[in-house]
Amino acid sequence: MNELAVGLAESCDPSQPCPSRGPKVVALGGGHGLYASLSALRTVTRDLTAVVTVADDGGSSGRLRRELGVLPPGDLRMALAALCGDDEWGKTWSEVVQHRFRSEGELHGHAIGNLLIVALWELLDDPVQGLDWVGRLLGAHGRVLPMASVPLDIEAEVELDGVISTVRGQVACALTPGRVRAISLVPPDPPACPQAVEAIEEADWVVFGPGSWFTSVLPHLKVPELARALHQTRARRLVILNLAPQPGETDGFSPEKHLEVLREHAPSLAVDAVLADQGVVDDLRALEKAAASLGGRLVLADVAASDGSPRHDGPRLAAVLDEIFHEKR
């Protein structure tokens, strides 16, 4: 059996039930934040599904989206890379799909994983099946799904010097000067990915964040079918807070402000726990109050990288998540 066959044989087919280790977990988000949570979660459970935003309109993803009319593949690619194992097979394929071409031509800036995903979409004419095939190739420890079946645009209300304007597009939302007040989606009633809805309905835990609050975390609550499933699921809900404000999106936001914005976008959503790094909390009482307003308790832990950068440390985060998941109600 060649190495490719071995790799496929040793990985679970993500569309089929696998021997489970740990609770059924659904992680929501996109980009580097979701990459961080998945890198930790894949060591805690083998029953893991990532539900990923599909509103990116910049870089390689934006170019492929505009040229071919496909879902933007970049955040989906990053989620798959995060689910790769720590063995030689996983590390190699994670590097391959993340590799970007550097040239003076049309391929400059394209990630190999983006091209691979889009090629499978064209061949199979099924975004979910295409992602499952990439997951099998990578030996991914979990499944990756888009949150919606069509590409989306984010519209944001941005306030600058007391003036409120509306900007459209994920890149514009992140780069426009001012403070983002609220977001909406275009189209406003997009079809949710059915498999994503099913995963949320059957989950034991749903994890929000970390990540870009307005462009990676909150958009899930703006897809009606997905929002309904997130409200009605029997799963317990966990919010992982960021380690620092996101420039251009949440400048000046305290940890409790992130929770206040979450409540503004989903007033009836209840959570069970809020995880924050103890080193970034300035007003403990205010954060506890904000968590309680969502129905949850605050969990403080040392989950930041030891080098002082605003990154979550994978093993530390995994250990805390494992404790939270196995606590009795």
Phi and psi restraints in degrees (value plus and minus 20) as a CYANA .aco file:
   2 ASN   PHI     -96.4   -56.4
   2 ASN   PSI     152.4   192.4
   3 GLU   PHI     -83.2   -43.2
   3 GLU   PSI     -56.1   -16.1
   4 LEU   PHI     -83.8   -43.8
   4 LEU   PSI     -64.7   -24.7
   5 ALA   PHI     -83.9   -43.9
   5 ALA   PSI     -59.7   -19.7
   6 VAL   PHI     -82.0   -42.0
   6 VAL   PSI     -64.6   -24.6
   7 GLY   PHI     -80.9   -40.9
   7 GLY   PSI     -61.9   -21.9
   8 LEU   PHI     -88.9   -48.9
   8 LEU   PSI     -57.9   -17.9
   9 ALA   PHI     -88.0   -48.0
   9 ALA   PSI     -54.1   -14.1
  10 GLU   PHI    -102.4   -62.4
  10 GLU   PSI     -33.8     6.2
  11 SER   PHI    -115.3   -75.3
  11 SER   PSI     131.6   171.6
  12 CYS   PHI     -95.0   -55.0
  12 CYS   PSI     121.2   161.2
  13 ASP   PHI     -90.4   -50.4
  13 ASP   PSI      94.1   134.1
  14 PRO   PHI     -87.1   -47.1
  14 PRO   PSI     -31.6     8.4
  15 SER   PHI    -111.1   -71.1
  15 SER   PSI     -22.2    17.8
  16 GLN   PHI    -141.4  -101.4
  16 GLN   PSI     132.9   172.9
  17 PRO   PHI     -81.3   -41.3
  17 PRO   PSI     120.4   160.4
  18 CYS   PHI    -142.8  -102.8
  18 CYS   PSI     136.4   176.4
  19 PRO   PHI     -74.8   -34.8
  19 PRO   PSI     103.9   143.9
  20 SER   PHI    -116.4   -76.4
  20 SER   PSI     121.9   161.9
  21 ARG   PHI    -148.7  -108.7
  21 ARG   PSI      84.8   124.8
  22 GLY   PHI      81.6   121.6
  22 GLY   PSI     158.9   198.9
  23 PRO   PHI     -94.5   -54.5
  23 PRO   PSI     144.2   184.2
  24 LYS   PHI     -98.5   -58.5
  24 LYS   PSI      97.9   137.9
  25 VAL   PHI    -142.3  -102.3
  25 VAL   PSI     114.5   154.5
  26 VAL   PHI    -136.1   -96.1
  26 VAL   PSI     105.4   145.4
  27 ALA   PHI    -130.4   -90.4
  27 ALA   PSI     111.1   151.1
  28 LEU   PHI    -129.1   -89.1
  28 LEU   PSI     123.1   163.1
  29 GLY   PHI     130.8   170.8
  29 GLY   PSI    -169.5  -129.5
  30 GLY   PHI    -197.2  -157.2
  30 GLY   PSI     145.1   185.1
  31 GLY   PHI      44.3    84.3
  31 GLY   PSI    -168.9  -128.9
  32 HIS   PHI     -88.3   -48.3
  32 HIS   PSI     -51.0   -11.0
  33 GLY   PHI     -84.6   -44.6
  33 GLY   PSI     -67.3   -27.3
  34 LEU   PHI     -86.1   -46.1
  34 LEU   PSI     -56.7   -16.7
  35 TYR   PHI     -76.0   -36.0
  35 TYR   PSI     -63.1   -23.1
  36 ALA   PHI     -85.4   -45.4
  36 ALA   PSI     -65.0   -25.0
  37 SER   PHI     -88.7   -48.7
  37 SER   PSI     -59.8   -19.8
  38 LEU   PHI     -87.1   -47.1
  38 LEU   PSI     -57.7   -17.7
  39 SER   PHI     -79.6   -39.6
  39 SER   PSI     -53.9   -13.9
  40 ALA   PHI    -101.8   -61.8
  40 ALA   PSI     -64.9   -24.9
  41 LEU   PHI     -84.2   -44.2
  41 LEU   PSI     -53.2   -13.2
  42 ARG   PHI     -86.1   -46.1
  42 ARG   PSI     -37.1     2.9
  43 THR   PHI    -112.3   -72.3
  43 THR   PSI     -26.8    13.2
  44 VAL   PHI    -121.6   -81.6
  44 VAL   PSI     -53.2   -13.2
  45 THR   PHI    -166.9  -126.9
  45 THR   PSI     129.8   169.8
  46 ARG   PHI    -117.5   -77.5
  46 ARG   PSI     -24.7    15.3
  47 ASP   PHI    -124.1   -84.1
  47 ASP   PSI      57.5    97.5
  48 LEU   PHI    -148.4  -108.4
  48 LEU   PSI     112.1   152.1
  49 THR   PHI    -149.0  -109.0
  49 THR   PSI     110.8   150.8
  50 ALA   PHI    -120.6   -80.6
  50 ALA   PSI     109.3   149.3
  51 VAL   PHI    -131.7   -91.7
  51 VAL   PSI      96.8   136.8
  52 VAL   PHI    -135.2   -95.2
  52 VAL   PSI     120.4   160.4
  53 THR   PHI     -82.8   -42.8
  53 THR   PSI     130.0   170.0
  54 VAL   PHI    -152.4  -112.4
  54 VAL   PSI      30.6    70.6
  55 ALA   PHI    -139.7   -99.7
  55 ALA   PSI     -15.2    24.8
  56 ASP   PHI     -83.0   -43.0
  56 ASP   PSI     113.3   153.3
  57 ASP   PHI    -149.9  -109.9
  57 ASP   PSI      -1.8    38.2
  58 GLY   PHI    -138.7   -98.7
  58 GLY   PSI     147.7   187.7
  59 GLY   PHI      39.2    79.2
  59 GLY   PSI    -168.5  -128.5
  60 SER   PHI     -79.2   -39.2
  60 SER   PSI     -63.5   -23.5
  61 SER   PHI     -80.5   -40.5
  61 SER   PSI     -65.1   -25.1
  62 GLY   PHI     -83.0   -43.0
  62 GLY   PSI     -59.3   -19.3
  63 ARG   PHI     -85.0   -45.0
  63 ARG   PSI     -65.5   -25.5
  64 LEU   PHI     -86.1   -46.1
  64 LEU   PSI     -58.2   -18.2
  65 ARG   PHI     -82.2   -42.2
  65 ARG   PSI     -66.8   -26.8
  66 ARG   PHI     -89.5   -49.5
  66 ARG   PSI     -58.3   -18.3
  67 GLU   PHI     -97.5   -57.5
  67 GLU   PSI     -57.9   -17.9
  68 LEU   PHI    -133.8   -93.8
  68 LEU   PSI     -28.5    11.5
  69 GLY   PHI      52.3    92.3
  69 GLY   PSI       2.4    42.4
  70 VAL   PHI    -114.8   -74.8
  70 VAL   PSI     149.3   189.3
  71 LEU   PHI     -80.3   -40.3
  71 LEU   PSI     123.1   163.1
  72 PRO   PHI     -86.3   -46.3
  72 PRO   PSI     102.2   142.2
  73 PRO   PHI    -107.2   -67.2
  73 PRO   PSI     -30.3     9.7
  74 GLY   PHI     -80.5   -40.5
  74 GLY   PSI     -69.8   -29.8
  75 ASP   PHI     -87.4   -47.4
  75 ASP   PSI     -52.8   -12.8
  76 LEU   PHI     -85.7   -45.7
  76 LEU   PSI     -60.7   -20.7
  77 ARG   PHI     -82.1   -42.1
  77 ARG   PSI     -65.4   -25.4
  78 MET   PHI     -82.6   -42.6
  78 MET   PSI     -57.5   -17.5
  79 ALA   PHI     -85.1   -45.1
  79 ALA   PSI     -62.6   -22.6
  80 LEU   PHI     -82.6   -42.6
  80 LEU   PSI     -61.5   -21.5
  81 ALA   PHI     -82.4   -42.4
  81 ALA   PSI     -57.5   -17.5
  82 ALA   PHI     -85.8   -45.8
  82 ALA   PSI     -47.3    -7.3
  83 LEU   PHI    -106.1   -66.1
  83 LEU   PSI     -24.0    16.0
  84 CYS   PHI     -86.3   -46.3
  84 CYS   PSI     126.9   166.9
  85 GLY   PHI     -95.1   -55.1
  85 GLY   PSI     155.3   195.3
  86 ASP   PHI    -111.7   -71.7
  86 ASP   PSI     -16.9    23.1
  87 ASP   PHI    -100.9   -60.9
  87 ASP   PSI     157.6   197.6
  88 GLU   PHI     -80.1   -40.1
  88 GLU   PSI     -60.7   -20.7
  89 TRP   PHI     -79.9   -39.9
  89 TRP   PSI     -70.9   -30.9
  90 GLY   PHI     -85.4   -45.4
  90 GLY   PSI     -65.5   -25.5
  91 LYS   PHI     -83.0   -43.0
  91 LYS   PSI     -60.8   -20.8
  92 THR   PHI     -84.6   -44.6
  92 THR   PSI     -68.1   -28.1
  93 TRP   PHI     -89.7   -49.7
  93 TRP   PSI     -51.7   -11.7
  94 SER   PHI     -81.8   -41.8
  94 SER   PSI     -62.9   -22.9
  95 GLU   PHI     -87.3   -47.3
  95 GLU   PSI     -57.7   -17.7
  96 VAL   PHI     -83.5   -43.5
  96 VAL   PSI     -70.2   -30.2
  97 VAL   PHI     -90.8   -50.8
  97 VAL   PSI     -43.7    -3.7
  98 GLN   PHI    -106.0   -66.0
  98 GLN   PSI     -32.8     7.2
  99 HIS   PHI     -85.2   -45.2
  99 HIS   PSI     114.2   154.2
 100 ARG   PHI    -132.5   -92.5
 100 ARG   PSI     120.2   160.2
 101 PHE   PHI     -91.7   -51.7
 101 PHE   PSI     123.8   163.8
 102 ARG   PHI    -143.5  -103.5
 102 ARG   PSI      93.4   133.4
 103 SER   PHI    -178.0  -138.0
 103 SER   PSI    -199.3  -159.3
 104 GLU   PHI    -119.4   -79.4
 104 GLU   PSI     -15.9    24.1
 105 GLY   PHI    -129.2   -89.2
 105 GLY   PSI    -182.5  -142.5
 106 GLU   PHI     -87.7   -47.7
 106 GLU   PSI     -43.2    -3.2
 107 LEU   PHI    -100.0   -60.0
 107 LEU   PSI     -30.2     9.8
 108 HIS   PHI     -76.1   -36.1
 108 HIS   PSI     108.5   148.5
 109 GLY   PHI      68.1   108.1
 109 GLY   PSI     -33.6     6.4
 110 HIS   PHI     -94.2   -54.2
 110 HIS   PSI     115.6   155.6
 111 ALA   PHI    -107.0   -67.0
 111 ALA   PSI     117.2   157.2
 112 ILE   PHI     -77.4   -37.4
 112 ILE   PSI     -60.5   -20.5
 113 GLY   PHI     -81.1   -41.1
 113 GLY   PSI     -56.8   -16.8
 114 ASN   PHI     -81.2   -41.2
 114 ASN   PSI     -64.3   -24.3
 115 LEU   PHI     -87.0   -47.0
 115 LEU   PSI     -59.3   -19.3
 116 LEU   PHI     -83.2   -43.2
 116 LEU   PSI     -65.8   -25.8
 117 ILE   PHI     -82.1   -42.1
 117 ILE   PSI     -67.3   -27.3
 118 VAL   PHI     -85.9   -45.9
 118 VAL   PSI     -56.2   -16.2
 119 ALA   PHI     -80.6   -40.6
 119 ALA   PSI     -63.8   -23.8
 120 LEU   PHI     -87.4   -47.4
 120 LEU   PSI     -55.9   -15.9
 121 TRP   PHI     -81.0   -41.0
 121 TRP   PSI     -61.8   -21.8
 122 GLU   PHI     -88.6   -48.6
 122 GLU   PSI     -58.9   -18.9
 123 LEU   PHI     -90.4   -50.4
 123 LEU   PSI     -60.2   -20.2
 124 LEU   PHI    -117.3   -77.3
 124 LEU   PSI     -38.2     1.8
 125 ASP   PHI      34.9    74.9
 125 ASP   PSI      17.7    57.7
 126 ASP   PHI    -174.9  -134.9
 126 ASP   PSI      84.7   124.7
 127 PRO   PHI     -76.9   -36.9
 127 PRO   PSI     -62.2   -22.2
 128 VAL   PHI     -87.7   -47.7
 128 VAL   PSI     -64.7   -24.7
 129 GLN   PHI     -82.5   -42.5
 129 GLN   PSI     -58.8   -18.8
 130 GLY   PHI     -82.4   -42.4
 130 GLY   PSI     -63.5   -23.5
 131 LEU   PHI     -85.5   -45.5
 131 LEU   PSI     -57.4   -17.4
 132 ASP   PHI     -83.0   -43.0
 132 ASP   PSI     -59.3   -19.3
 133 TRP   PHI     -85.4   -45.4
 133 TRP   PSI     -61.7   -21.7
 134 VAL   PHI     -83.7   -43.7
 134 VAL   PSI     -61.0   -21.0
 135 GLY   PHI     -79.9   -39.9
 135 GLY   PSI     -59.1   -19.1
 136 ARG   PHI     -87.1   -47.1
 136 ARG   PSI     -60.7   -20.7
 137 LEU   PHI     -81.4   -41.4
 137 LEU   PSI     -61.7   -21.7
 138 LEU   PHI     -99.6   -59.6
 138 LEU   PSI     -32.2     7.8
 139 GLY   PHI      48.1    88.1
 139 GLY   PSI      16.7    56.7
 140 ALA   PHI     -82.6   -42.6
 140 ALA   PSI     118.4   158.4
 141 HIS   PHI    -110.9   -70.9
 141 HIS   PSI      41.4    81.4
 142 GLY   PHI     128.6   168.6
 142 GLY   PSI    -197.4  -157.4
 143 ARG   PHI    -140.7  -100.7
 143 ARG   PSI     125.8   165.8
 144 VAL   PHI    -138.9   -98.9
 144 VAL   PSI     108.5   148.5
 145 LEU   PHI    -152.4  -112.4
 145 LEU   PSI     126.8   166.8
 146 PRO   PHI     -97.0   -57.0
 146 PRO   PSI     129.7   169.7
 147 MET   PHI     -95.8   -55.8
 147 MET   PSI     -43.2    -3.2
 148 ALA   PHI    -156.5  -116.5
 148 ALA   PSI     140.2   180.2
 149 SER   PHI    -108.7   -68.7
 149 SER   PSI     -24.7    15.3
 150 VAL   PHI    -151.5  -111.5
 150 VAL   PSI     134.2   174.2
 151 PRO   PHI     -83.4   -43.4
 151 PRO   PSI     125.1   165.1
 152 LEU   PHI    -141.2  -101.2
 152 LEU   PSI     136.6   176.6
 153 ASP   PHI    -136.8   -96.8
 153 ASP   PSI     125.1   165.1
 154 ILE   PHI    -121.2   -81.2
 154 ILE   PSI     110.9   150.9
 155 GLU   PHI    -129.2   -89.2
 155 GLU   PSI     114.3   154.3
 156 ALA   PHI    -147.0  -107.0
 156 ALA   PSI     119.1   159.1
 157 GLU   PHI    -106.9   -66.9
 157 GLU   PSI     100.4   140.4
 158 VAL   PHI    -138.6   -98.6
 158 VAL   PSI     110.3   150.3
 159 GLU   PHI    -126.6   -86.6
 159 GLU   PSI     108.5   148.5
 160 LEU   PHI    -159.8  -119.8
 160 LEU   PSI      98.8   138.8
 161 ASP   PHI      35.1    75.1
 161 ASP   PSI      20.3    60.3
 162 GLY   PHI      61.2   101.2
 162 GLY   PSI     -22.4    17.6
 163 VAL   PHI    -125.1   -85.1
 163 VAL   PSI     111.0   151.0
 164 ILE   PHI    -123.7   -83.7
 164 ILE   PSI     108.9   148.9
 165 SER   PHI    -148.8  -108.8
 165 SER   PSI     144.3   184.3
 166 THR   PHI    -133.1   -93.1
 166 THR   PSI     108.5   148.5
 167 VAL   PHI    -140.2  -100.2
 167 VAL   PSI     132.7   172.7
 168 ARG   PHI    -145.2  -105.2
 168 ARG   PSI     115.8   155.8
 169 GLY   PHI      89.7   129.7
 169 GLY   PSI     121.8   161.8
 170 GLN   PHI     -82.4   -42.4
 170 GLN   PSI     -61.4   -21.4
 171 VAL   PHI     -84.1   -44.1
 171 VAL   PSI     -63.9   -23.9
 172 ALA   PHI     -83.8   -43.8
 172 ALA   PSI     -59.1   -19.1
 173 CYS   PHI     -82.1   -42.1
 173 CYS   PSI     -56.2   -16.2
 174 ALA   PHI     -99.8   -59.8
 174 ALA   PSI     -47.0    -7.0
 175 LEU   PHI    -126.9   -86.9
 175 LEU   PSI     -38.2     1.8
 176 THR   PHI     -86.6   -46.6
 176 THR   PSI     109.2   149.2
 177 PRO   PHI     -80.4   -40.4
 177 PRO   PSI     124.5   164.5
 178 GLY   PHI      98.3   138.3
 178 GLY   PSI    -197.5  -157.5
 179 ARG   PHI    -128.4   -88.4
 179 ARG   PSI     108.4   148.4
 180 VAL   PHI     -91.3   -51.3
 180 VAL   PSI     109.4   149.4
 181 ARG   PHI    -120.0   -80.0
 181 ARG   PSI     -58.8   -18.8
 182 ALA   PHI    -182.0  -142.0
 182 ALA   PSI     138.7   178.7
 183 ILE   PHI    -149.9  -109.9
 183 ILE   PSI     136.5   176.5
 184 SER   PHI    -162.0  -122.0
 184 SER   PSI     149.9   189.9
 185 LEU   PHI    -132.8   -92.8
 185 LEU   PSI     130.5   170.5
 186 VAL   PHI    -145.3  -105.3
 186 VAL   PSI      99.2   139.2
 187 PRO   PHI     -88.6   -48.6
 187 PRO   PSI     136.7   176.7
 188 PRO   PHI     -94.5   -54.5
 188 PRO   PSI     -37.1     2.9
 189 ASP   PHI    -150.4  -110.4
 189 ASP   PSI      42.5    82.5
 190 PRO   PHI     -94.4   -54.4
 190 PRO   PSI     131.1   171.1
 191 PRO   PHI     -91.9   -51.9
 191 PRO   PSI     108.5   148.5
 192 ALA   PHI     -94.9   -54.9
 192 ALA   PSI     133.9   173.9
 193 CYS   PHI     -87.5   -47.5
 193 CYS   PSI      99.2   139.2
 194 PRO   PHI     -77.4   -37.4
 194 PRO   PSI     -58.3   -18.3
 195 GLN   PHI     -86.7   -46.7
 195 GLN   PSI     -50.5   -10.5
 196 ALA   PHI     -89.3   -49.3
 196 ALA   PSI     -62.8   -22.8
 197 VAL   PHI     -80.3   -40.3
 197 VAL   PSI     -64.8   -24.8
 198 GLU   PHI     -82.7   -42.7
 198 GLU   PSI     -61.3   -21.3
 199 ALA   PHI     -82.4   -42.4
 199 ALA   PSI     -61.6   -21.6
 200 ILE   PHI     -85.7   -45.7
 200 ILE   PSI     -61.3   -21.3
 201 GLU   PHI     -83.7   -43.7
 201 GLU   PSI     -51.0   -11.0
 202 GLU   PHI    -119.2   -79.2
 202 GLU   PSI     -19.1    20.9
 203 ALA   PHI     -94.2   -54.2
 203 ALA   PSI     137.0   177.0
 204 ASP   PHI    -112.2   -72.2
 204 ASP   PSI     -54.3   -14.3
 205 TRP   PHI    -157.2  -117.2
 205 TRP   PSI     120.8   160.8
 206 VAL   PHI    -137.9   -97.9
 206 VAL   PSI     110.1   150.1
 207 VAL   PHI    -134.6   -94.6
 207 VAL   PSI     102.6   142.6
 208 PHE   PHI    -120.9   -80.9
 208 PHE   PSI     109.2   149.2
 209 GLY   PHI      57.6    97.6
 209 GLY   PSI     158.6   198.6
 210 PRO   PHI     -95.8   -55.8
 210 PRO   PSI     159.2   199.2
 211 GLY   PHI     125.8   165.8
 211 GLY   PSI    -199.9  -159.9
 212 SER   PHI     -81.2   -41.2
 212 SER   PSI      95.0   135.0
 213 TRP   PHI     -82.9   -42.9
 213 TRP   PSI     -67.0   -27.0
 214 PHE   PHI    -103.7   -63.7
 214 PHE   PSI     -45.3    -5.3
 215 THR   PHI    -130.5   -90.5
 215 THR   PSI     -29.8    10.2
 216 SER   PHI    -143.0  -103.0
 216 SER   PSI     -53.6   -13.6
 217 VAL   PHI    -117.0   -77.0
 217 VAL   PSI     -75.1   -35.1
 218 LEU   PHI     -86.8   -46.8
 218 LEU   PSI     -50.0   -10.0
 219 PRO   PHI     -74.5   -34.5
 219 PRO   PSI     -49.6    -9.6
 220 HIS   PHI     -79.6   -39.6
 220 HIS   PSI     -50.9   -10.9
 221 LEU   PHI    -102.8   -62.8
 221 LEU   PSI     -20.4    19.6
 222 LYS   PHI    -124.9   -84.9
 222 LYS   PSI     -22.2    17.8
 223 VAL   PHI    -113.5   -73.5
 223 VAL   PSI      90.0   130.0
 224 PRO   PHI     -71.4   -31.4
 224 PRO   PSI     -68.7   -28.7
 225 GLU   PHI     -85.0   -45.0
 225 GLU   PSI     -58.0   -18.0
 226 LEU   PHI     -89.2   -49.2
 226 LEU   PSI     -63.0   -23.0
 227 ALA   PHI     -81.8   -41.8
 227 ALA   PSI     -61.1   -21.1
 228 ARG   PHI     -82.0   -42.0
 228 ARG   PSI     -63.6   -23.6
 229 ALA   PHI     -84.5   -44.5
 229 ALA   PSI     -58.5   -18.5
 230 LEU   PHI     -86.5   -46.5
 230 LEU   PSI     -51.8   -11.8
 231 HIS   PHI     -98.1   -58.1
 231 HIS   PSI     -54.8   -14.8
 232 GLN   PHI    -117.3   -77.3
 232 GLN   PSI     -34.4     5.6
 233 THR   PHI     -78.8   -38.8
 233 THR   PSI     129.6   169.6
 234 ARG   PHI     -97.2   -57.2
 234 ARG   PSI     -29.3    10.7
 235 ALA   PHI     -84.9   -44.9
 235 ALA   PSI     132.3   172.3
 236 ARG   PHI    -101.9   -61.9
 236 ARG   PSI     132.7   172.7
 237 ARG   PHI    -140.2  -100.2
 237 ARG   PSI     113.3   153.3
 238 LEU   PHI    -144.5  -104.5
 238 LEU   PSI     115.1   155.1
 239 VAL   PHI    -130.5   -90.5
 239 VAL   PSI     105.3   145.3
 240 ILE   PHI    -123.4   -83.4
 240 ILE   PSI      96.9   136.9
 241 LEU   PHI    -101.3   -61.3
 241 LEU   PSI     132.3   172.3
 242 ASN   PHI     -88.5   -48.5
 242 ASN   PSI     140.7   180.7
 243 LEU   PHI    -109.6   -69.6
 243 LEU   PSI     -35.6     4.4
 244 ALA   PHI    -178.5  -138.5
 244 ALA   PSI     135.3   175.3
 245 PRO   PHI     -81.0   -41.0
 245 PRO   PSI     131.6   171.6
 246 GLN   PHI    -111.5   -71.5
 246 GLN   PSI      96.4   136.4
 247 PRO   PHI     -75.1   -35.1
 247 PRO   PSI     110.8   150.8
 248 GLY   PHI      68.1   108.1
 248 GLY   PSI     -37.2     2.8
 249 GLU   PHI    -137.6   -97.6
 249 GLU   PSI     -70.4   -30.4
 250 THR   PHI    -148.7  -108.7
 250 THR   PSI      15.6    55.6
 251 ASP   PHI     -73.5   -33.5
 251 ASP   PSI     108.7   148.7
 252 GLY   PHI      61.2   101.2
 252 GLY   PSI     -19.1    20.9
 253 PHE   PHI     -94.6   -54.6
 253 PHE   PSI     111.5   151.5
 254 SER   PHI    -102.6   -62.6
 254 SER   PSI     146.5   186.5
 255 PRO   PHI     -76.2   -36.2
 255 PRO   PSI     -60.1   -20.1
 256 GLU   PHI     -88.8   -48.8
 256 GLU   PSI     -48.9    -8.9
 257 LYS   PHI     -84.0   -44.0
 257 LYS   PSI     -56.2   -16.2
 258 HIS   PHI     -78.6   -38.6
 258 HIS   PSI     -61.5   -21.5
 259 LEU   PHI     -90.7   -50.7
 259 LEU   PSI     -56.2   -16.2
 260 GLU   PHI     -83.2   -43.2
 260 GLU   PSI     -60.6   -20.6
 261 VAL   PHI     -87.0   -47.0
 261 VAL   PSI     -59.1   -19.1
 262 LEU   PHI     -79.4   -39.4
 262 LEU   PSI     -63.8   -23.8
 263 ARG   PHI     -86.5   -46.5
 263 ARG   PSI     -55.8   -15.8
 264 GLU   PHI     -84.5   -44.5
 264 GLU   PSI     -55.4   -15.4
 265 HIS   PHI    -104.4   -64.4
 265 HIS   PSI     -40.2    -0.2
 266 ALA   PHI    -165.7  -125.7
 266 ALA   PSI      55.1    95.1
 267 PRO   PHI     -78.2   -38.2
 267 PRO   PSI     -49.9    -9.9
 268 SER   PHI    -119.8   -79.8
 268 SER   PSI     -14.2    25.8
 269 LEU   PHI     -99.4   -59.4
 269 LEU   PSI     107.2   147.2
 270 ALA   PHI    -125.0   -85.0
 270 ALA   PSI     123.8   163.8
 271 VAL   PHI    -142.0  -102.0
 271 VAL   PSI     138.7   178.7
 272 ASP   PHI    -117.5   -77.5
 272 ASP   PSI     -52.2   -12.2
 273 ALA   PHI    -171.6  -131.6
 273 ALA   PSI     130.4   170.4
 274 VAL   PHI    -145.6  -105.6
 274 VAL   PSI     103.3   143.3
 275 LEU   PHI    -124.0   -84.0
 275 LEU   PSI     105.7   145.7
 276 ALA   PHI    -153.6  -113.6
 276 ALA   PSI     126.2   166.2
 277 ASP   PHI     -93.8   -53.8
 277 ASP   PSI     110.8   150.8
 278 GLN   PHI     -86.1   -46.1
 278 GLN   PSI     -39.8     0.2
 279 GLY   PHI     -97.8   -57.8
 279 GLY   PSI     -31.7     8.3
 280 VAL   PHI    -129.5   -89.5
 280 VAL   PSI     -15.1    24.9
 281 VAL   PHI    -113.8   -73.8
 281 VAL   PSI      97.1   137.1
 282 ASP   PHI    -115.1   -75.1
 282 ASP   PSI     -57.6   -17.6
 283 ASP   PHI    -142.1  -102.1
 283 ASP   PSI      69.2   109.2
 284 LEU   PHI     -80.4   -40.4
 284 LEU   PSI     -63.6   -23.6
 285 ARG   PHI     -83.4   -43.4
 285 ARG   PSI     -61.5   -21.5
 286 ALA   PHI     -84.7   -44.7
 286 ALA   PSI     -58.6   -18.6
 287 LEU   PHI     -90.5   -50.5
 287 LEU   PSI     -60.1   -20.1
 288 GLU   PHI     -81.6   -41.6
 288 GLU   PSI     -60.2   -20.2
 289 LYS   PHI     -85.4   -45.4
 289 LYS   PSI     -60.8   -20.8
 290 ALA   PHI     -85.7   -45.7
 290 ALA   PSI     -60.8   -20.8
 291 ALA   PHI     -84.6   -44.6
 291 ALA   PSI     -62.1   -22.1
 292 ALA   PHI     -84.4   -44.4
 292 ALA   PSI     -52.6   -12.6
 293 SER   PHI     -84.9   -44.9
 293 SER   PSI     -42.3    -2.3
 294 LEU   PHI    -114.5   -74.5
 294 LEU   PSI     -20.5    19.5
 295 GLY   PHI      70.7   110.7
 295 GLY   PSI     -12.5    27.5
 296 GLY   PHI    -132.3   -92.3
 296 GLY   PSI     148.4   188.4
 297 ARG   PHI    -123.6   -83.6
 297 ARG   PSI     134.3   174.3
 298 LEU   PHI    -112.2   -72.2
 298 LEU   PSI     112.2   152.2
 299 VAL   PHI    -135.6   -95.6
 299 VAL   PSI      98.0   138.0
 300 LEU   PHI    -122.8   -82.8
 300 LEU   PSI     113.7   153.7
 301 ALA   PHI    -175.0  -135.0
 301 ALA   PSI     143.6   183.6
 302 ASP   PHI    -110.9   -70.9
 302 ASP   PSI      74.4   114.4
 303 VAL   PHI    -140.1  -100.1
 303 VAL   PSI     -16.6    23.4
 304 ALA   PHI    -103.6   -63.6
 304 ALA   PSI     134.3   174.3
 305 ALA   PHI     -81.7   -41.7
 305 ALA   PSI     125.4   165.4
 306 SER   PHI     -94.7   -54.7
 306 SER   PSI     -31.7     8.3
 307 ASP   PHI    -103.9   -63.9
 307 ASP   PSI     -18.1    21.9
 308 GLY   PHI      66.8   106.8
 308 GLY   PSI     -24.9    15.1
 309 SER   PHI     -97.0   -57.0
 309 SER   PSI     135.0   175.0
 310 PRO   PHI     -98.2   -58.2
 310 PRO   PSI      39.9    79.9
 311 ARG   PHI    -146.2  -106.2
 311 ARG   PSI     124.3   164.3
 312 HIS   PHI     -98.7   -58.7
 312 HIS   PSI     118.6   158.6
 313 ASP   PHI    -103.0   -63.0
 313 ASP   PSI     101.6   141.6
 314 GLY   PHI     -76.0   -36.0
 314 GLY   PSI     -76.0   -36.0
 315 PRO   PHI     -82.4   -42.4
 315 PRO   PSI     -59.8   -19.8
 316 ARG   PHI     -83.2   -43.2
 316 ARG   PSI     -65.4   -25.4
 317 LEU   PHI     -83.7   -43.7
 317 LEU   PSI     -61.5   -21.5
 318 ALA   PHI     -80.8   -40.8
 318 ALA   PSI     -62.6   -22.6
 319 ALA   PHI     -82.9   -42.9
 319 ALA   PSI     -62.2   -22.2
 320 VAL   PHI     -88.8   -48.8
 320 VAL   PSI     -61.2   -21.2
 321 LEU   PHI     -82.2   -42.2
 321 LEU   PSI     -60.4   -20.4
 322 ASP   PHI     -81.4   -41.4
 322 ASP   PSI     -60.1   -20.1
 323 GLU   PHI     -84.8   -44.8
 323 GLU   PSI     -65.1   -25.1
 324 ILE   PHI     -82.3   -42.3
 324 ILE   PSI     -64.9   -24.9
 325 PHE   PHI     -84.9   -44.9
 325 PHE   PSI     -46.6    -6.6
 326 HIS   PHI    -123.0   -83.0
 326 HIS   PSI     -13.9    26.1
 327 GLU   PHI     -93.1   -53.1
 327 GLU   PSI     125.2   165.2
 328 LYS   PHI     -96.3   -56.3
 328 LYS   PSI     128.2   168.2
